[in-house]
């Protein structure tokens, strides 16, 4: 019986630990409802032709629209050479950087040697038996110039700057990634176009992110309700004789946990006008979820009010988060109610273990006494 008491106490301690962890997750989800990350201003930025002109924010940009036309893209200097292997060791000079080649180095050897010297600023490749050098950067100033007794230049495509305009004002750029054409925006020029419309929205909270935080809170809240209700409604097995039965119902009717559920439900009811309520969308206040105290999220209703007055919704959720924290923190903080209960159970477990140890000691001594008597009886019978 004492061992079953130990099993039941351990199960009770484990259940309280699990509930405390779940409440901690709910507290974190509530904190996310008021966090700066949730409510920080963002800007919606779109390009009408993202395949030709892509755009992203790198800082705050002035709201409005911009027209970007692309005449040509920036390109890298590219040069083609015939390559002749040299009987003696030789060198190539590429953009002022020396590349050493061994005697009788093949074109493949030359390609490998050039690509190993990244300071040359070029990339080398064998194209149909000829050496092609391409600058690693784009723009009119890019260079793939090379000299050496093994080389003879046969063709060149000079590098060029990108040519484009913003709202009719002509511009050039050595790179197709442009950060100085529209303040706060980075443009990536991908293809010529007569005009891509860039739209920049006014700074405002990301409404999709806010909805996601509310959804996450509702999911964790309902998971908390399910967990706690399962513990407080599971009945104990009378006269339990197995470890499985001893673990059942260890928190049945627990007044502390039932009080937590009641307090959370009272707090949750404050958002019913925003579309966060029990039974919403599931048949009304008499639904099974409503009776259990679980929440439903009417995203359309919430979204409409969020769009109409985001500052008011932020204030409501901040107050709501504070109220949820006010319920949970006294339970889960170090030295809180649940922490104290687990500590008390730990003392109970220690007492049970000590009692079991003393019982084992008594049984061992009793066994030793009986063995001694049995041995004496055997000796007496042997002498008779």
N, C-alpha and C positions, 0 to 999 in steps of 0.2 A: 504493500500500500504506500509506503514511504517513497518508493521509486516512482510510482505513478504520480504522487504529489510533485516530485521533482520534475517529471516530464510535463505536467500541466503548468507548473510555474515557468519553466523554460519557454513553453509555447506562448504563454501570456506575455513574457518579456519580448520574445521575437515579434509577436504581433504588434505590440506597442512601438517597437523599433521601426517596423515596416510602415505603420501609420504615420509616425513622425516624419519619416523620409518622404512619404507621399504628400503630407501637409507642407513640407519644405518645398517640394516642386510646385505646389499650388501657390505658395507665397512668392516664389520666383516668377511664376506666370502673371501674378497680380502686379509685381514690380515692373514687368515689361509693359504693362498697360500705360504706365506713366513715364517711362524712360525717355531720355532725350533721343535715343536711337529710333524710337517709334515715332516721335513727334517732330524730329528735325526736318527743316524745310528741304525739299528736293524740287528739281525742275524737270518737267516733261520736255524732252528734246527729240525732235523727229526730222528725218529727211524724206522728202517725197521720192527720192531716187537713191536709196541706200546702196544699191549695187554700183552706183557711179560716184556718189559723194556720201560717205559715211560721216557721222558726227557724234561726238560725245563731249560731255562737260568736263573741264579741268578746273573750273572755278565758277563763281557766280557769273551768269551771263544776263545781259539786259533782255527782258521779255520782248517778244515781237517776232517778225518774220524777216528772212534774208533770202536773196536770190543769188545762187552761186552757179556760174557758167564756167565750164572747163574746156579750153581750146586744145590743150595738149598736156600730157603727163611728163613729169621729170623722168629722165633716163640716165643711165650710167655710160661713161665712156667705154667703148669696146673696140679692141684691136685684134687683127688676125695676122699671124706670122707663119712663114715657112720656117721649119726647124731643121738644122743640119748638125748631126752629131760631130763632135770634134775629137781628134785623136789625142789631144792633150787636155788636161784639166783647164777649165775656162770659167768665166763669170758672166752673169747677166746683171744689168743695172736696171732696176724697176722702181720708178718714182724715187730715185736717189738711194735705194736700198740694194745692197749687193747680195746676189744669190750665187753660191758656189756650185759648180757642176763638175763631177769627176770625169776623167778621160773616158771617151766613148759613151757618155751618158745618152740614153735614149730619150725620145719625146716623153715617154711615161715617167722616166726618171726626172726630167725637167719639170713636168707638171707636179710631181710629188714634192720636189724641192721648193718650188714657188709657193705652193699652198702651205708648206710648213713655215714659211716666213710671212706671218700675218701683217708685219709692219710694212710690207710692200703696198698694202691697201688694195690688192687685186685678188681675183680668183682665177685660177688657170684650169683649162679643160682641153682635151684632145678632141678636135672635131674633124673627122675625116682625114686624119694624118697631119692636120695643121694645129698650131698652138693658138688658142683664143684666150685673151686676157680681158677680164671685165672688172671695172672699178667696183669696190665694195660700197661705194656711195654714189648717189645720183647727183645730177646738176651739171651746169655748164663748166664748173670748175673741177669736176671729177677727172681723174686721169688714170690711164692704163698704159702709160708710155714705158717702153722697154728698149734697151739696146744691148748688143753683144754680138760677137763674131758668129754665133750659132743662129742668129735671128735675122730675118728680113721681113719687114712689114709689108703686107699685101693689101690690107683693107682696114678701114676705120669707120665706126659709127660714133660720132662725137657725142659726148654727154650734153644734156639739155635741161634747162630749168622748166618746171611746170608753168604753164601760162593759163591764168584763170581770172575771173572777176567776181567781186562781191558787190551786189547792187549797182552794177555797171562800172565800178571802179576797177581798172585793170591792175593785176598783181602778178608777181612771179615768185617761185619758190624752188630752192635747190632740192627739196624733198617733196614727196607726195603726201607726207604727213605735215600739216600746216597748223601751227599754233598761234600765229600772230595776225591772222586775217580777220577774225571776229573775236573780240575780247571774251575770254572765259570758255571758248569752244576750241576743240581740236577737230579739224577737217581731215579726212583721208580721201584723197582724190584717187578714184579707181578707173574712170573712163571718161572720155569727152562727153559733154552734154551741153545743150543750149540753155539749160536752166533747171537747177534743183532747188526746191523750196525748203529752207531750213526754218523750223518753227520752234521757238523757245517759250515755254510756259512760265507763268509767274511762280515765284517760290511759294511752296505750300507743302504741308505734310503729305506723305505718300499714303493715300487712302487705302490702297490695297494692303500695305504693310499694317496699317491700323486694324483692318478687318482680320488679317491673319493672326494678329496678337489676340484679338477677342475670341476667335475660333479656338486658338490654342488654349486659352484660359478655360473656355467652356468644356473642352475635351478633358482637361486635367481635373477640373471641378467635378465633372460627372464620374471620372475614374475614382476620385476621392470619396464621393458619395457611395459608389458601389463597394469600395473596399471597406469603409467603416460600417456600412449597413450589414455587409456580410458577416462582420465580426460580432456586431451587437445583436444580431437576430439568430445566430447559430446557437442552438440549445446544447447544453451539456448532456452527456450520456450518463444516466443514473448508475451508480455502482460500477463505474468503468473498470474493466479488467485487463484491457490491452493498452499499449502505448498510443495506438491510433485513436481509440475512444477517449483516452485521457487528454488528448490535445483538442478535442472538440468543445466548443462552447465556453472557452476560458474567458471570453469577454462578453458573454451574453448579458444583455440589459445594462451594460456599463454606463453609468450616469454621466461620467466625464465625457465619454465619446458621444453620447447622445446629445449632450449639451453643445458640443462642437458643431454637430450637424445642425442643430436648431439655430445657433448663432450665424452660421454660414448661410443658411436659408434666409434668415431675416435680412442679411446684408445683400444677398443676390437679388432679392425682390426689389431693390431700389433702382434697378435698370430695366424694369419691365416696359417702361414707356419708350425705351430705345431698341426694343426687340430682343432683349436678353431676359428670358423669363421661363418659369416652369410650364411645360405643356404647350408652348407656342408651336404651332404647326403640327401638333400631334393629336388634335382632338379636344384641346381645351384643358381646363383645370382638373378634370377627372381622369386624365390619362394615367397609365401606369407610371410613366416617368415623372409626371407631376406629383403623384402620391409619394414617390420615392424622393422627391426634392431635387430631381435632376433638371438641368437647364437645356433650353433650346435656343438657337440663334437665328433670328429672322434677319438675314443679311440685307435684304432689300430695304426693310424698314430702317435698320441701322445706317445703311449706306446713304439713304436719303437725308437723314438728319446730319450725318457727318458732312456731306457735301454742302448742306445749307449753312451750317455754323460749326466749323471744325474747332474753334476755340472753346465753344461751350461744351462740346463733346469731350475735349481734352480735360477740361476742368471736372466734368462729371466722372470720367474714368480715373482721374487722379484721386478724387475723394473716395471713389469705390475701392481703389487699390489700398488706400490707407485704412479703410474699414476692414478689408479682408486681412491685412497684416495685423490689425489690432486684435482680431480673433485668433490668429495662428501663432503670432510671436510668443505670447505668454505660455503657450503649450510646448513649442518646439525649441525655444532659446535654451542655451546652457543654463541649467538650474531651474528650468521651467517645469510645468506640471508633469508632462510626459517623461522628462528626464528624471524627475524625482521619483515617479512611479517605477521606472526601470531600475533605478538605484535601490529602491526598497525591495523589489523582487530579487535583485542581486544578493541582498542581505539574506533574504529568505532562502535562496538557493544555497548560499554558503552554510546556513544553519542546517538545511536538510543534508547537505553533503557531510557535514560534521557528524550529524546524527547517524547517517549511514555508515560512516567510518567507525564510530563507536560500536554500532551494532555488529559490524564485521569483526571488530576486535573481540567483542564478547563471544561471538560465535566461534572464532578461531580458538579462544581459550577453552571454551566448552568442548570443542572438538578434541583439543589436546588432552583435556581431562578424561574424556570418554575413551580415547585411544590408550591412555595410561591404564585405566581400569581394565580395558579389554586385554591388554598385554599382561597385566597382573593375574587376571583370571585364567588366561591360557597357561601361565607358568604354574599356577596352583593346580590346574587339571593335569598338567604334565607330571607333577610330583606325586599325584595320588595314584 
